[in-house]
Amino acid sequence: MIRNTRAEGASGPAWFKSSYSDSSNSNECLEVAIAPGVVRVRDSKNADGPQLGVAREAWAGFVAYAAGG
């Protein structure tokens, strides 16, 4: 995965989305931020909206599953 970063201010997490996202409609993507002990996920169209937080181990398992491995 290639990351495109977008910072959220001095104290907020750095959000990124994969460069594999649909380039024809860049607003339809999830963004991810890695924080100590948790991975945050949000809708790129609603940056101020709700976020999902999952344990890093759970995120790693999800990514491996999604990648087919």
Residue frames relative to the residue before (quaternion, step in Angstrom):
aa qw qx qy qz dx dy dz
M 1.0000 0.0000 0.0000 0.0000 0.00 0.00 0.00
I 0.2261 -0.7427 0.6173 0.1274 3.54 -0.97 0.89
R 0.2861 -0.7974 0.5138 0.1353 3.56 -0.80 0.98
N 0.1333 -0.7111 0.6830 0.1005 3.49 -1.22 0.72
T 0.1993 -0.8335 0.5065 0.0945 3.58 -0.35 1.20
R 0.0379 -0.7498 0.6600 0.0269 3.49 -1.31 0.52
A 0.2941 -0.7879 0.5185 0.1545 3.56 -0.41 1.21
E 0.3040 -0.7624 0.5546 0.1370 3.54 -1.23 0.62
G 0.7488 -0.3228 0.2377 0.5277 3.61 0.91 0.58
A 0.7242 -0.4829 0.2893 0.3984 3.52 -1.30 0.36
S 0.7948 0.3127 -0.1737 0.4902 3.60 0.88 -0.81
G 0.6172 0.5690 -0.3442 0.4206 3.60 1.22 -0.23
P 0.6294 -0.5529 0.3927 0.3794 3.56 -1.27 0.32
A 0.4473 -0.6345 0.5505 0.3069 3.55 -1.29 0.36
W 0.2095 -0.7966 0.5605 0.0863 3.57 -0.52 1.20
F 0.0006 0.7929 -0.6093 -0.0079 3.56 -1.11 0.65
K 0.1383 -0.7450 0.6397 0.1287 3.49 -1.34 0.32
S 0.6102 -0.5862 0.4003 0.3517 3.52 -1.14 0.61
S 0.4907 -0.6373 0.5025 0.3173 3.54 -1.11 0.64
Y 0.5679 0.5858 -0.3796 0.4362 3.59 1.27 -0.13
S 0.4097 0.7065 -0.4760 0.3262 3.59 1.25 0.00
D 0.6214 -0.5533 0.4091 0.3746 3.55 -1.21 0.56
S 0.2847 -0.8009 0.5044 0.1519 3.58 -0.33 1.23
S 0.5924 0.5729 -0.3818 0.4185 3.62 1.16 -0.32
N 0.7784 0.0907 -0.0648 0.6178 3.59 1.23 -0.39
S 0.1439 -0.8586 0.4881 0.0625 3.56 0.32 1.28
N 0.5932 0.5844 -0.3716 0.4106 3.61 1.21 -0.17
E 0.6635 0.4792 -0.3113 0.4830 3.60 1.20 -0.24
C 0.4822 0.6385 -0.4495 0.3971 3.52 0.33 1.25
L 0.3972 -0.6472 0.5839 0.2870 3.49 -1.32 0.35
E 0.2092 -0.7373 0.6239 0.1526 3.52 -1.21 0.55
V 0.2006 -0.7816 0.5868 0.0673 3.54 -1.13 0.77
A 0.0464 -0.7635 0.6433 0.0326 3.56 -1.14 0.71
I 0.2819 -0.7513 0.5778 0.1489 3.55 -0.90 0.98
A 0.0108 0.7781 -0.6264 0.0455 3.56 -0.80 1.07
P 0.6730 -0.4834 0.3396 0.4450 3.61 -1.15 0.32
G 0.8647 0.0959 -0.0997 0.4829 3.57 -0.70 1.12
V 0.7951 0.2138 -0.1077 0.5573 3.61 1.21 -0.21
V 0.2204 -0.7142 0.6439 0.1635 3.51 -1.28 0.53
R 0.2143 -0.7809 0.5776 0.1028 3.57 -0.77 1.06
V 0.1055 -0.7737 0.6240 0.0309 3.55 -1.10 0.82
R 0.0600 0.7931 -0.6037 0.0538 3.58 -0.99 0.85
D 0.5499 -0.5767 0.4952 0.3463 3.53 -1.36 0.28
S 0.4455 -0.7210 0.4584 0.2675 3.59 -0.69 1.03
K 0.6296 0.5392 -0.3366 0.4467 3.61 1.16 -0.46
N 0.7760 0.2417 -0.1117 0.5718 3.59 1.23 -0.43
A 0.0830 -0.8608 0.5014 0.0279 3.56 0.60 1.18
D 0.7072 0.4292 -0.2648 0.4955 3.60 1.12 -0.54
G 0.5303 0.6578 -0.3851 0.3712 3.57 1.29 -0.03
P 0.7806 -0.3396 0.2387 0.4673 3.55 -1.28 -0.26
Q 0.1996 -0.7497 0.6215 0.1093 3.50 -1.29 0.56
L 0.2994 -0.7112 0.6069 0.1904 3.52 -1.21 0.62
G 0.1187 -0.7867 0.6027 0.0616 3.57 -0.88 0.92
V 0.0018 0.7951 -0.6056 0.0337 3.57 -0.84 1.00
A 0.5937 -0.5571 0.4384 0.3808 3.55 -1.21 0.54
R 0.6065 -0.5884 0.3920 0.3638 3.57 -1.06 0.74
E 0.6383 0.5295 -0.3279 0.4524 3.59 1.01 -0.77
A 0.6460 0.5079 -0.3151 0.4748 3.58 1.00 -0.81
W 0.6383 0.5201 -0.3239 0.4660 3.59 1.00 -0.79
A 0.6456 0.5160 -0.3218 0.4618 3.59 0.93 -0.87
G 0.6486 0.5060 -0.3148 0.4736 3.60 1.01 -0.78
F 0.6413 0.5200 -0.3232 0.4625 3.59 0.99 -0.81
V 0.6633 0.5040 -0.3102 0.4581 3.60 0.87 -0.94
A 0.6452 0.5115 -0.3224 0.4670 3.60 0.95 -0.84
Y 0.6524 0.5055 -0.3081 0.4731 3.60 0.98 -0.85
A 0.6775 0.5036 -0.2904 0.4506 3.58 0.88 -0.96
A 0.6761 0.4815 -0.2816 0.4814 3.56 1.13 -0.69
G 0.5311 -0.6575 0.3912 0.3640 3.58 1.27 -0.09
G 0.6390 0.5346 -0.3276 0.4456 3.57 1.21 0.30
